[in-house]
Every structure is written in C-alpha cells, then in structure tokens.
Amino acid sequence: MRQPQSTLQPGAIDPQIYALYDEYCHGAMDRREFLAKASAIAVGGMAMAQALFPRYANAQTISFTDPRIKASYVKYASPGGSSGEMRGYLVQPTSPTATQFPAVLVIHENRGLNPYIEDVARRLAAAGFLALAPDGLYPVGGYPGNDEEGKLLQDKLKPVQLQGDMLNSAIFLKNHALSNGKLGVTGFCWGGTMSNEIAATLGDGVKAAAPYYGVAPSSEKIAKIKAELVLHFAENDARVNAGWPAYEAGLKAQGVTYEAHQYAGTQHGFHNNSTPRYQQAAADLSWTRTLALFQKTLKA
C-alpha cells in the first residue's frame, strides 16, 4: 500500500481510547463498559470516549434539497433475505438530458442506514451517479435513529440473510430503469467487507469496488473477483489490515486490477465526518480516488 505524506496532527484523544471504541463498535463490549474502561485509562477518559459518538449534524455535505439530485425511499423484493422485502435510499442526478446513469451501491456500517451513509449516496448522485443505500435494518423496523440501537438490531439479524439483502440490493440497482447497467460498490467497515463479498459473488456483474477498511474475503471468493478495485485502509487498524497480505496475493494471482492505499495517521472510520476519527485530508483524498475509479469504469 502506498502511504501519502500526511500533515495531520495527533488528536487530543488517547490512542487507547480509539482502540476501545473500535472494540465497542464491533461488538466486544456495550456502551456502559466502553465508557467505564475509557474512564479508567486516562484523566478525562470519559469525555474523550463520549466525543467519539457520532454527531450527524456534521455529516451533511450535500443538502436534501440540492438541485443537482432527487432522492426517494424505494422498496423492492429481496428473496432469501431477512423478510423478503428491502428498503433503500435511492438518489439520482437531475440531468436535463440523461435518462440513465452509472450506478453505485453504498453499503452502511454495522448499524444500519444512518445520516452519514445517506449523505454519501447524495455525494455520489451530485457527481453523476445513480446511488442506492440499502437499510439492512428495514426488516426489523429500519434504522432506529441512533447507532447504539442500530448496532444491537443488526447483531440480531442472521448474517446470511442480511448479506442476501445487500446482494439483492445490488441486483435491483444494476437492473433499475435509471441504471446504465454498469455497477460499482462502495461501503464502510461492515459495508467495506460486503463490498468485497458482492464483488466476488457477482463476478463480472460488478465493474468496480471501493471498500473502506473492509475485511478480506476468503481465498475461494477472491478467485471470483473481476471488478477493478481501489481499497482504502487506515494505518491504525490492525484487525482489518492483518488480512491484506493474503488478499493482495490472491488478487495478484487472479490478475485483478487494483490499487491499495493506507492513509498515514488515521483510525478505522476516518472517512466518517460525524466523529473525531474523521481525518479530512485522508477522507478527501480517498474520495477523490473512489470517484476517479467509478468515473473510469462506469461512465466509459
């Protein structure tokens, strides 16, 4: 992975608390335990820990009323999924001439379709893509309005069925009347993992994928990937990064076109602008690379 030079300064949050937060986000402890352990680590640890919880008022970069886009919630069939039906946030460009657009699936973290992910979908539509952000929690009532409850709901779903809902979302988007039939996938954390999985499952049905800090697929699945990849990794993310050497070896063996970038000084979740883990320089650079990938592979 190439590491771009970074001028980012260390944050005020103790690195040990960042590590605790990562464990909390991935189910190793509940909110109460996370706060208690953070308090024991350092003076001011409780305040540091509380600062890490998302503030979604900061996440909106493209307004709901932006004239470049049109957004709506859509429902569609999801055979084999959690309930047989799915709901997603569909955002299209408001081009006066085009009737079809290159399509990008946006997959949320392990807590459902929160405002940050909806904003990512709007960013893509503003750049000329038809974007769909499915809500994996729809079969159990939808994103509940906060990440704490969302994470608990997602943990209760059967993984195979939830993955089926994401796969069906990709197929729905690829075949949508507004789609030009060229599909890209991006996602964050759990969604990054699912981006890898969908690229493997759909083979040449996916033209490009840009997973953010996603876990690598199995070696058998890597062999099925046909999409061009741009993979984004945080520097301080040992859990995810441990799987990269084997993943890269598999991609090389299959002749897959890919770029992998590790962003210096960043934490898992650095693209999410609603928490202090956000690093603007890395987020902006990674997003530029993601858009360039989709421009190259989906609009040509």
VEXDREN-2710 file (C-alpha; in Angstrom, 1 decimal):
% VEXDREN-2710
k/r/px/py/pz
1/MET/0.0/0.0/0.0
2/ARG/1.2/3.5/-0.8
3/GLN/1.2/5.9/2.2
4/PRO/0.7/9.5/1.1
5/GLN/2.5/12.1/3.2
6/SER/0.3/13.4/5.9
7/THR/0.4/16.7/7.8
8/LEU/-2.3/15.7/10.2
9/GLN/-1.5/16.3/13.8
10/PRO/-2.3/13.8/16.6
11/GLY/-5.7/14.4/18.1
12/ALA/-6.5/15.0/21.7
13/ILE/-8.0/11.6/22.2
14/ASP/-5.8/8.9/23.8
15/PRO/-5.0/6.2/21.2
16/GLN/-6.0/3.5/23.8
17/ILE/-9.5/5.0/23.7
18/TYR/-9.6/4.9/20.0
19/ALA/-8.8/1.2/20.3
20/LEU/-11.5/0.7/22.9
21/TYR/-14.0/2.4/20.6
22/ASP/-13.1/0.1/17.8
23/GLU/-13.8/-2.9/20.1
24/TYR/-17.1/-1.3/21.1
25/CYS/-18.2/-0.6/17.5
26/HIS/-17.5/-4.3/16.6
27/GLY/-19.5/-5.8/19.5
28/ALA/-16.7/-6.6/22.0
29/MET/-18.4/-4.5/24.7
30/ASP/-21.5/-2.4/25.3
31/ARG/-21.7/1.3/25.8
32/ARG/-21.5/1.2/29.6
33/GLU/-18.4/-1.0/29.6
34/PHE/-16.8/1.2/26.9
35/LEU/-17.3/4.3/29.0
36/ALA/-16.1/2.7/32.2
37/LYS/-12.9/1.4/30.6
38/ALA/-12.2/4.7/28.9
39/SER/-12.6/6.5/32.3
40/ALA/-10.0/4.1/33.8
41/ILE/-7.4/4.7/31.1
42/ALA/-6.7/8.4/31.4
43/VAL/-7.7/11.6/33.1
44/GLY/-10.6/12.9/31.1
45/GLY/-11.2/9.5/29.5
46/MET/-14.9/9.7/29.9
47/ALA/-15.1/12.9/27.9
48/MET/-12.8/11.5/25.2
49/ALA/-15.0/8.5/24.9
50/GLN/-18.2/10.5/24.7
51/ALA/-16.6/12.7/22.0
52/LEU/-16.3/9.6/19.7
53/PHE/-20.0/9.1/19.5
54/PRO/-21.3/10.3/16.1
55/ARG/-22.8/13.8/15.7
56/TYR/-24.8/13.5/12.5
57/ALA/-25.4/17.3/12.1
58/ASN/-21.8/17.4/11.0
59/ALA/-22.3/14.7/8.3
60/GLN/-24.4/16.6/5.8
61/THR/-22.3/17.9/2.9
62/ILE/-25.0/17.7/0.2
63/SER/-28.3/19.1/1.2
64/PHE/-31.6/17.1/0.8
65/THR/-32.8/20.0/-1.4
66/ASP/-29.7/20.3/-3.6
67/PRO/-31.0/21.0/-7.1
68/ARG/-28.5/18.5/-8.6
69/ILE/-30.2/15.5/-7.1
70/LYS/-33.5/13.8/-6.5
71/ALA/-33.9/11.4/-3.6
72/SER/-36.6/9.0/-2.5
73/TYR/-37.0/5.8/-0.4
74/VAL/-37.8/2.8/-2.5
75/LYS/-38.9/-0.8/-1.7
76/TYR/-38.0/-3.9/-3.7
77/ALA/-38.1/-7.7/-3.4
78/SER/-35.3/-9.5/-1.5
79/PRO/-35.8/-13.2/-1.9
80/GLY/-33.9/-15.2/0.8
81/GLY/-33.3/-12.0/2.8
82/SER/-34.4/-11.2/6.3
83/SER/-38.0/-10.6/5.4
84/GLY/-38.3/-10.9/1.6
85/GLU/-38.5/-7.1/1.1
86/MET/-36.0/-4.3/1.3
87/ARG/-36.0/-0.6/1.5
88/GLY/-33.3/1.8/0.3
89/TYR/-32.4/5.4/-0.2
90/LEU/-32.2/6.0/-4.0
91/VAL/-30.6/9.2/-5.2
92/GLN/-30.4/10.2/-8.8
93/PRO/-28.8/13.1/-10.7
94/THR/-31.3/15.7/-12.1
95/SER/-29.8/15.8/-15.5
96/PRO/-32.0/17.5/-18.1
97/THR/-30.8/15.2/-20.9
98/ALA/-29.7/11.8/-19.5
99/THR/-32.2/9.1/-18.8
100/GLN/-29.8/6.5/-17.4
101/PHE/-26.8/6.8/-15.1
102/PRO/-23.9/4.7/-13.9
103/ALA/-24.9/3.0/-10.7
104/VAL/-23.2/2.7/-7.3
105/LEU/-24.4/0.7/-4.3
106/VAL/-23.4/2.3/-0.9
107/ILE/-23.3/-0.1/2.0
108/HIS/-23.6/1.1/5.6
109/GLU/-21.6/0.1/8.6
110/ASN/-22.8/-2.4/11.2
111/ARG/-25.6/-0.1/12.5
112/GLY/-28.0/0.5/9.6
113/LEU/-28.7/3.4/7.2
114/ASN/-27.6/6.4/9.3
115/PRO/-27.4/10.0/8.1
116/TYR/-23.8/9.8/7.2
117/ILE/-24.4/6.9/4.7
118/GLU/-27.3/8.8/3.2
119/ASP/-25.1/11.8/2.6
120/VAL/-22.5/9.6/0.9
121/ALA/-25.3/8.5/-1.5
122/ARG/-26.1/12.1/-2.2
123/ARG/-22.5/12.9/-2.8
124/LEU/-22.4/10.2/-5.5
125/ALA/-25.6/11.5/-7.1
126/ALA/-24.2/15.0/-7.2
127/ALA/-21.2/13.6/-9.1
128/GLY/-23.4/12.0/-11.7
129/PHE/-24.1/8.5/-10.4
130/LEU/-27.4/6.7/-9.5
131/ALA/-26.8/5.7/-5.9
132/LEU/-28.7/3.3/-3.7
133/ALA/-28.0/3.0/0.0
134/PRO/-30.0/0.0/1.4
135/ASP/-31.1/-0.2/5.0
136/GLY/-30.2/-3.7/6.3
137/LEU/-32.4/-2.9/9.3
138/TYR/-35.6/-2.4/7.3
139/PRO/-36.9/-5.9/8.1
140/VAL/-36.7/-5.1/11.8
141/GLY/-38.2/-1.6/11.6
142/GLY/-35.4/0.3/9.9
143/TYR/-32.5/2.5/11.3
144/PRO/-33.8/3.5/14.8
145/GLY/-32.4/7.0/14.8
146/ASN/-29.2/6.2/16.8
147/ASP/-26.2/4.0/16.2
148/GLU/-26.4/2.3/19.6
149/GLU/-29.8/0.7/19.0
150/GLY/-28.9/0.2/15.3
151/LYS/-25.9/-1.9/16.2
152/LEU/-28.0/-4.1/18.5
153/LEU/-30.6/-4.6/15.9
154/GLN/-28.1/-5.5/13.2
155/ASP/-26.4/-8.0/15.6
156/LYS/-29.7/-9.8/15.9
157/LEU/-30.1/-10.4/12.2
158/LYS/-28.9/-13.7/10.6
159/PRO/-25.7/-12.8/8.7
160/VAL/-26.6/-14.9/5.6
161/GLN/-30.0/-13.3/5.3
162/LEU/-28.6/-9.8/5.8
163/GLN/-25.9/-10.4/3.2
164/GLY/-28.6/-11.7/0.9
165/ASP/-30.4/-8.3/1.3
166/MET/-27.3/-6.5/0.3
167/LEU/-26.8/-8.7/-2.7
168/ASN/-30.4/-8.3/-3.8
169/SER/-30.0/-4.5/-3.4
170/ALA/-27.0/-4.7/-5.8
171/ILE/-29.0/-6.6/-8.4
172/PHE/-32.0/-4.3/-8.0
173/LEU/-29.8/-1.3/-8.6
174/LYS/-28.0/-2.8/-11.6
175/ASN/-31.3/-3.6/-13.3
176/HIS/-33.1/-0.4/-12.4
177/ALA/-34.6/1.6/-15.3
178/LEU/-32.4/4.6/-14.4
179/SER/-29.2/2.5/-14.4
180/ASN/-27.0/2.1/-17.5
181/GLY/-26.2/-1.4/-16.3
182/LYS/-22.7/-0.7/-15.1
183/LEU/-22.5/-1.3/-11.3
184/GLY/-20.0/-0.1/-8.7
185/VAL/-20.0/-0.8/-5.0
186/THR/-18.6/1.1/-2.0
187/GLY/-19.0/0.6/1.7
188/PHE/-17.6/1.3/5.1
189/CYS/-16.5/-1.1/7.8
190/TRP/-19.1/-3.9/7.6
191/GLY/-20.1/-2.3/4.3
192/GLY/-16.5/-2.4/3.1
193/THR/-16.5/-6.2/3.9
194/MET/-19.8/-6.5/2.0
195/SER/-18.3/-4.6/-1.0
196/ASN/-15.6/-7.2/-1.2
197/GLU/-18.2/-10.0/-0.9
198/ILE/-20.5/-8.6/-3.6
199/ALA/-17.7/-8.1/-6.0
200/ALA/-16.8/-11.8/-5.5
201/THR/-20.4/-13.0/-5.7
202/LEU/-21.4/-11.1/-8.8
203/GLY/-18.1/-11.6/-10.6
204/ASP/-18.2/-9.6/-13.9
205/GLY/-21.6/-8.1/-12.8
206/VAL/-19.6/-5.6/-10.8
207/LYS/-17.3/-3.3/-12.7
208/ALA/-15.6/-1.6/-9.8
209/ALA/-15.5/-1.7/-6.0
210/ALA/-14.0/0.8/-3.4
211/PRO/-14.2/-0.8/0.0
212/TYR/-13.2/1.2/3.0
213/TYR/-11.5/-0.7/5.8
214/GLY/-13.3/-3.9/4.9
215/VAL/-12.3/-7.4/5.9
216/ALA/-10.8/-9.5/3.1
217/PRO/-13.0/-12.3/1.6
218/SER/-11.9/-15.9/1.7
219/SER/-9.3/-17.2/-0.8
220/GLU/-12.0/-19.1/-2.8
221/LYS/-14.1/-15.9/-3.1
222/ILE/-11.1/-13.8/-4.2
223/ALA/-10.7/-16.0/-7.2
224/LYS/-14.1/-14.9/-8.4
225/ILE/-13.5/-11.1/-8.3
226/LYS/-13.5/-9.4/-11.8
227/ALA/-14.1/-5.8/-10.7
228/GLU/-11.4/-3.2/-10.7
229/LEU/-10.6/-2.3/-7.0
230/VAL/-9.5/0.7/-5.1
231/LEU/-9.1/-0.4/-1.5
232/HIS/-8.8/2.1/1.4
233/PHE/-7.2/1.2/4.8
234/ALA/-6.5/3.2/8.0
235/GLU/-3.0/3.0/9.3
236/ASN/-4.1/2.2/12.9
237/ASP/-6.4/-0.7/12.1
238/ALA/-4.6/-3.9/12.9
239/ARG/-7.7/-6.1/12.9
240/VAL/-8.6/-5.3/9.2
241/ASN/-5.0/-4.8/7.9
242/ALA/-3.9/-8.3/9.1
243/GLY/-5.9/-9.8/6.2
244/TRP/-4.4/-7.6/3.4
245/PRO/-1.2/-9.6/2.5
246/ALA/-3.2/-12.7/1.7
247/TYR/-5.9/-10.7/-0.1
248/GLU/-3.3/-9.0/-2.2
249/ALA/-1.6/-12.3/-3.1
250/GLY/-5.0/-13.6/-4.3
251/LEU/-5.7/-10.5/-6.4
252/LYS/-2.3/-10.8/-8.0
253/ALA/-2.7/-14.5/-8.7
254/GLN/-6.0/-13.7/-10.5
255/GLY/-4.7/-10.7/-12.4
256/VAL/-7.2/-8.3/-10.8
257/THR/-6.5/-4.6/-11.4
258/TYR/-6.3/-2.9/-8.1
259/GLU/-4.8/-0.1/-6.0
260/ALA/-4.5/-0.3/-2.2
261/HIS/-3.9/2.8/-0.1
262/GLN/-3.1/3.1/3.5
263/TYR/-3.6/6.6/5.0
264/ALA/-1.0/7.7/7.5
265/GLY/-2.1/8.6/11.0
266/THR/-5.7/7.5/10.5
267/GLN/-8.1/5.4/12.5
268/HIS/-10.7/2.9/11.3
269/GLY/-13.6/5.1/10.2
270/PHE/-11.5/8.0/9.0
271/HIS/-14.0/8.8/6.2
272/ASN/-16.9/9.3/8.6
273/ASN/-17.2/13.1/9.2
274/SER/-19.6/12.7/12.1
275/THR/-16.9/11.5/14.6
276/PRO/-13.4/12.6/15.8
277/ARG/-11.9/9.7/13.9
278/TYR/-12.6/11.7/10.8
279/GLN/-9.4/12.9/9.0
280/GLN/-10.3/15.4/6.4
281/ALA/-7.1/15.1/4.3
282/ALA/-7.4/11.3/4.1
283/ALA/-11.1/11.3/3.6
284/ASP/-10.9/13.8/0.7
285/LEU/-8.0/12.0/-0.9
286/SER/-9.7/8.6/-0.7
287/TRP/-13.0/10.0/-2.0
288/THR/-11.2/11.6/-5.0
289/ARG/-9.7/8.2/-5.7
290/THR/-13.1/6.5/-5.3
291/LEU/-14.8/8.9/-7.7
292/ALA/-12.0/8.5/-10.2
293/LEU/-12.4/4.8/-10.2
294/PHE/-16.1/5.0/-10.8
295/GLN/-15.7/7.7/-13.5
296/LYS/-13.2/5.4/-15.3
297/THR/-15.1/2.1/-15.1
298/LEU/-18.8/3.1/-15.0
299/LYS/-19.1/6.1/-17.3
300/ALA/-16.9/4.9/-20.2
END
